[in-house]
């Protein structure tokens, strides 16, 4: 990895989920498209990702977003989601962080109370409508990529919980959506550790039991996350997305909300023009709406819109010294558990 001595980042969170945004100093990433660039990070050179997502410059409950010049004429900016396990094609909470950072830093112009920003991502074009006032971004509505249910009530054999049922759906990445009652748990802060461990265990089992492939986007061939859910009396969906190395999303999860909307639509429980509120483990909210219907390959799909808010809370500069003993960062089992061996190739 070759880059300037300093990376410039804005510190942003979306409903509590940290999504830092690199706004300067990053190296050029090879590739004609954002998907190509993401694959280069994952398959060829992941040193930038490790530098910004591993200790001592970051921690596991954090994402860093790499801003890019757009690779398509109809986009204003591109970005790639960098997380400790790998680079990912799309994240709703992180897209909201990126739009907020672009507008509040002046890298994208605020053109009025309703400002449109178009994002080039590895999952496709994301159009955002930002509500702005006094130089602030008060909310962001994302017109996400088409979401679809791949399979419903898919059996997953587990040792601890027997055979559970999961809905497999795409909302920007692939999800296994699991009713949390099957784990004998509820979605609340005191259960976050147990939920995280359950989600990581189920994700490991999915590798051998469930195969996925996006019909039009090459390379999207894994279930990225397990999201637990529960429907409350007023129709609100309580969500808990679990991520490596064993933590829960602090936000309600935009791509997961999109995937769950596609499942509700496939079951006939939500129609075009209708929406559901998703609430996270700590109570943050995203509104998910079905804005249209279409097909993706052989699958019936929806066009989801996700609305939420992010906050810029600071700025930092990351500097690399020639004698820094940890240019690629490090990971320890106190935060990563037994997965640390696979992560570091040990």
ZAGU-302529 format. One record per residue (C-alpha): residue number from 1; z, x, y. Coordinates in Angstrom, 3 decimals. Layout:
  nr        z        x        y
 NUM        Z        X        Y
...
END
This chain:
  nr        z        x        y
   1    0.000    0.000    0.000
   2   -0.990    1.361    3.394
   3    0.174   -0.426    6.543
   4    1.634    0.231    9.957
   5    5.169    1.532   10.160
   6    6.530   -1.867   11.150
   7    5.998   -5.408    9.905
   8    6.718   -8.121   12.465
   9    8.144  -11.373   11.086
  10    9.309  -14.685   12.465
  11   12.359  -16.135   10.739
  12   11.733  -19.793    9.901
  13   13.374  -22.338    7.655
  14   12.207  -25.771    6.570
  15   15.080  -28.125    5.781
  16   17.150  -25.084    4.793
  17   14.486  -23.288    2.723
  18   13.739  -19.893    4.302
  19   10.036  -19.183    4.816
  20    9.637  -16.003    6.876
  21    6.171  -15.480    8.363
  22    4.545  -12.043    8.701
  23    2.814  -12.144   12.086
  24    1.857   -8.479   12.456
  25    1.501   -5.103   10.767
  26    0.383   -6.237    7.299
  27   -2.422   -4.374    5.515
  28   -5.839   -5.917    4.915
  29   -6.003   -7.608    1.505
  30   -9.347   -7.295   -0.343
  31  -11.194  -10.486   -1.263
  32  -13.780  -12.883    0.104
  33  -11.513  -15.938   -0.154
  34   -7.777  -16.531    0.097
  35   -7.809  -17.180   -3.662
  36   -9.412  -13.760   -4.191
  37   -6.772  -12.165   -1.967
  38   -3.949  -13.908   -3.819
  39   -5.373  -12.761   -7.155
  40   -5.632   -9.203   -5.813
  41   -1.926   -9.262   -4.945
  42   -1.006  -10.666   -8.363
  43   -3.361   -8.569  -10.492
  44   -4.124   -5.334   -8.635
  45   -1.591   -4.360   -5.955
  46    1.669   -6.237   -5.473
  47    3.410   -3.536   -3.398
  48    3.400   -5.593   -0.177
  49    4.886   -8.592   -1.986
  50    7.628   -6.462   -3.520
  51    8.355   -4.767   -0.194
  52    8.998   -8.082    1.594
  53   10.591  -10.137   -1.202
  54   12.898   -7.715   -3.064
  55   16.193   -6.190   -2.010
  56   17.148   -4.461    0.255
  57   14.825   -6.267    2.699
  58   15.069   -9.771    1.220
  59   16.913  -11.850   -1.343
  60   15.909  -14.297   -4.051
  61   16.534  -17.490   -2.041
  62   13.766  -16.604    0.379
  63    9.977  -16.735    0.690
  64    7.759  -14.583    2.895
  65    4.403  -15.959    4.045
  66    1.504  -13.611    4.759
  67   -0.660  -14.788    7.652
  68   -4.377  -14.063    7.239
  69   -7.537  -14.503    9.231
  70   -9.310  -17.571    7.781
  71  -12.084  -16.951    5.262
  72  -13.767  -20.281    5.976
  73  -15.248  -21.569    9.224
  74  -13.309  -24.847    9.237
  75   -9.837  -23.212    9.225
  76   -7.664  -21.845   12.039
  77   -5.597  -19.448    9.913
  78   -4.948  -18.538    6.315
  79   -1.753  -17.761    4.454
  80   -0.443  -16.700    1.058
  81    3.006  -17.592   -0.286
  82    4.841  -14.421   -1.400
  83    7.826  -14.973   -3.659
  84    9.868  -12.577   -5.804
  85    8.008  -13.517   -9.008
  86    4.429  -13.466   -7.656
  87    2.095  -14.740   -4.940
  88    1.520  -18.503   -5.055
  89   -1.388  -20.595   -3.753
  90    0.447  -23.259   -1.784
  91    3.875  -24.545   -0.758
  92    4.556  -27.553    1.433
  93    7.754  -26.253    3.011
  94    6.126  -22.884    3.660
  95    3.006  -24.479    5.146
  96    5.295  -26.348    7.550
  97    6.993  -23.021    8.376
  98    3.603  -21.369    8.974
  99    2.319  -24.143   11.264
 100    5.567  -24.079   13.242
 101    5.391  -20.277   13.572
 102    1.737  -20.357   14.665
 103    2.355  -22.934   17.371
 104    5.693  -21.748   18.721
 105    4.512  -18.106   18.872
 106    1.276  -19.046   20.642
 107   -0.942  -17.791   17.815
 108   -2.347  -21.300   17.638
 109   -2.639  -23.315   20.829
 110   -0.599  -26.465   21.388
 111   -3.319  -28.809   22.617
 112   -1.192  -31.890   23.213
 113    1.590  -34.040   21.781
 114   -0.416  -34.195   18.548
 115   -1.955  -30.823   17.654
 116   -4.127  -30.211   14.598
 117   -3.933  -26.934   12.661
 118   -6.125  -26.208    9.622
 119   -4.861  -23.739    7.007
 120   -6.986  -21.773    4.544
 121   -5.042  -21.464    1.271
 122   -5.782  -20.429   -2.294
 123   -5.425  -24.099   -3.271
 124   -7.911  -25.314   -0.633
 125   -7.982  -26.436    2.996
 126   -4.720  -27.885    4.327
 127   -4.932  -29.913    7.534
 128   -1.722  -30.277    9.511
 129   -0.908  -32.624   12.386
 130    1.970  -31.244   14.457
 131    4.049  -33.330   16.847
 132    4.856  -31.086   19.799
 133    6.944  -31.305   22.955
 134    8.008  -28.660   25.486
 135    6.513  -25.810   23.460
 136    8.387  -26.912   20.336
 137    6.983  -28.160   17.054
 138    9.083  -31.219   16.239
 139    7.436  -32.204   12.960
 140    4.440  -31.328   10.804
 141    2.390  -33.723    8.681
 142    0.378  -31.922    6.005
 143   -2.762  -33.435    4.537
 144   -2.316  -31.680    1.231
 145   -4.953  -30.853   -1.356
 146   -5.731  -33.595   -3.889
 147   -2.868  -34.189   -6.307
 148   -3.233  -35.574   -9.808
 149   -1.277  -36.265  -12.971
 150   -2.476  -34.180  -15.892
 151   -0.302  -35.886  -18.511
 152    2.608  -38.337  -18.581
 153    5.681  -38.291  -20.817
 154    4.688  -34.976  -22.377
 155    7.187  -33.979  -25.086
 156    8.938  -30.647  -24.647
 157   11.082  -29.434  -27.543
 158   14.318  -27.780  -26.455
 159   17.305  -26.488  -28.379
 160   19.951  -27.673  -25.925
 161   18.651  -31.138  -24.953
 162   16.468  -32.056  -27.930
 163   12.976  -33.355  -27.167
 164   12.691  -34.229  -23.487
 165    9.799  -35.866  -21.622
 166    8.022  -34.298  -18.672
 167    5.175  -35.448  -16.459
 168    2.716  -32.616  -15.801
 169    1.038  -32.886  -12.409
 170   -0.694  -30.828   -9.726
 171    0.337  -30.981   -6.078
 172   -0.930  -27.600   -4.883
 173    0.498  -25.863   -7.944
 174    1.312  -27.339  -11.357
 175    4.708  -28.940  -11.954
 176    6.686  -30.253  -14.872
 177    8.530  -33.272  -13.455
 178   11.644  -34.141  -15.429
 179   14.043  -37.053  -14.976
 180   17.348  -35.264  -14.436
 181   19.355  -37.760  -16.489
 182   17.828  -36.139  -19.601
 183   19.881  -33.035  -18.808
 184   23.099  -35.035  -18.390
 185   23.252  -33.918  -14.755
 186   22.941  -35.319  -11.250
 187   21.186  -33.681   -8.295
 188   23.943  -32.514   -5.983
 189   25.130  -29.134   -4.655
 190   27.884  -28.647   -7.222
 191   25.271  -28.819  -10.034
 192   22.779  -26.396   -8.444
 193   23.635  -23.533  -10.831
 194   23.316  -25.712  -13.936
 195   20.072  -27.267  -12.685
 196   18.582  -23.868  -11.910
 197   19.428  -22.535  -15.371
 198   18.032  -25.654  -17.037
 199   14.804  -25.483  -15.045
 200   14.202  -21.813  -15.840
 201   14.902  -22.440  -19.537
 202   12.419  -25.341  -19.632
 203    9.775  -23.336  -17.767
 204   10.009  -20.602  -20.414
 205    9.450  -23.200  -23.149
 206    6.426  -24.649  -21.367
 207    4.478  -21.411  -21.799
 208    4.044  -22.115  -25.515
 209    4.104  -25.912  -25.479
 210    2.000  -27.043  -22.496
 211   -1.365  -25.682  -21.378
 212   -2.762  -26.489  -17.955
 213   -5.907  -25.568  -16.033
 214   -7.180  -26.833  -12.717
 215  -10.693  -28.240  -13.293
 216  -12.166  -26.786  -10.090
 217   -9.942  -23.845   -9.033
 218  -10.163  -20.828  -11.358
 219   -6.942  -19.011  -12.157
 220   -4.525  -21.920  -11.714
 221   -3.476  -22.003  -15.358
 222    0.311  -22.179  -15.477
 223    3.093  -24.596  -14.735
 224    4.633  -22.897  -11.712
 225    7.843  -24.905  -11.370
 226   10.088  -27.451  -13.056
 227   11.227  -30.179  -10.670
 228   14.074  -32.501  -11.582
 229   14.081  -35.947   -9.999
 230   16.080  -39.148   -9.803
 231   15.205  -42.449   -8.127
 232   17.920  -43.903   -5.932
 233   18.570  -47.606   -5.344
 234   16.544  -47.720   -2.107
 235   13.504  -46.025   -3.699
 236   14.262  -42.557   -2.315
 237   13.418  -39.772   -4.767
 238   16.136  -37.144   -5.078
 239   14.429  -33.856   -6.027
 240   15.458  -30.413   -7.219
 241   12.710  -27.857   -7.723
 242   13.809  -24.806   -9.699
 243   12.405  -21.353   -9.055
 244   12.732  -17.882  -10.525
 245   15.004  -16.060  -10.973
 246   17.191  -19.153  -11.300
 247   17.705  -20.967   -8.041
 248   16.907  -24.324   -6.499
 249   14.603  -25.108   -3.595
 250   16.672  -25.892   -0.535
 251   13.919  -28.204    0.768
 252   12.630  -31.424   -0.840
 253    9.518  -29.406   -1.881
 254    6.178  -30.497   -0.431
 255    3.894  -29.641   -3.348
 256    6.429  -31.104   -5.781
 257    6.649  -34.279   -3.710
 258    2.834  -34.439   -3.786
 259    2.771  -33.985   -7.561
 260    5.418  -36.691   -8.004
 261    3.459  -39.068   -5.753
 262    0.461  -38.541   -8.036
 263    2.626  -39.470  -11.025
 264    3.984  -42.587   -9.289
 265    0.409  -43.556   -8.424
 266   -0.722  -43.012  -12.020
 267    2.092  -45.304  -13.174
 268    1.149  -47.978  -10.644
 269    4.454  -47.577   -8.774
 270    2.926  -46.544   -5.434
 271   -0.423  -47.512   -3.907
 272   -2.706  -46.204   -1.215
 273   -1.028  -46.562    2.185
 274    2.457  -46.488    0.693
 275    4.991  -43.669    0.674
 276    8.321  -42.468   -0.620
 277   11.076  -40.407    0.950
 278   12.073  -37.292   -0.993
 279   15.534  -35.807   -0.458
 280   16.618  -32.341   -1.552
 281   19.806  -31.188   -3.239
 282   21.366  -30.626    0.210
 283   19.977  -33.834    1.737
 284   16.910  -32.676    3.694
 285   14.034  -35.139    3.809
 286   10.226  -35.138    3.439
 287    8.146  -38.289    3.731
 288    5.336  -38.364    1.172
 289    2.468  -40.829    1.633
 290   -0.659  -41.715   -0.359
 291   -3.487  -41.499    2.168
 292   -6.470  -41.855   -0.159
 293   -7.775  -41.935   -3.700
 294  -10.424  -39.777   -5.363
 295  -11.125  -37.829   -8.538
 296  -10.703  -34.149   -9.354
 297  -12.818  -33.304  -12.356
 298  -11.885  -35.941  -14.963
 299   -8.591  -36.864  -13.288
 300   -7.768  -39.722  -10.930
 301   -6.223  -38.113   -7.854
 302   -4.595  -38.974   -4.551
 303   -4.737  -37.432   -1.097
 304   -1.061  -36.883   -0.207
 305    0.440  -36.424    3.236
 306    3.819  -34.686    3.562
 307    5.856  -34.819    6.781
 308    8.814  -32.570    7.558
 309   10.271  -30.189   10.126
 310   10.919  -26.451   10.347
 311   12.900  -24.310   12.773
 312   12.193  -20.795   14.087
 313   15.634  -19.172   14.198
 314   14.859  -15.526   14.868
 315   12.591  -12.525   14.567
 316   12.791   -9.249   12.672
 317   10.956   -5.975   12.245
 318   10.769   -4.338    8.812
 319   10.253   -0.578    8.981
 320    9.291    1.700    6.112
 321   10.286    5.362    6.241
 322    8.537    8.053    4.213
 323   11.845    8.999    2.623
 324   12.958    5.422    1.868
 325   14.063    5.522   -1.793
 326   13.119    1.856   -2.366
 327    9.620    1.247   -0.941
 328    8.963   -1.306   -3.690
 329   12.440   -2.793   -3.509
 330   14.676   -3.416   -6.482
 331   16.099   -6.269   -8.545
 332   19.437   -6.477  -10.348
 333   20.660   -8.720  -13.126
 334   23.504  -10.103  -10.997
 335   20.881  -12.226   -9.230
 336   17.996  -12.141  -11.724
 337   19.924  -12.388  -14.995
 338   18.079  -11.401  -18.196
 339   14.697  -11.977  -16.503
 340   15.103   -8.700  -14.636
 341   13.636   -6.787  -17.593
 342   10.409   -8.781  -17.631
 343   10.172   -8.566  -13.868
 344   10.357   -4.783  -13.713
 345    8.473   -4.145  -16.944
 346   11.564   -2.740  -18.608
END
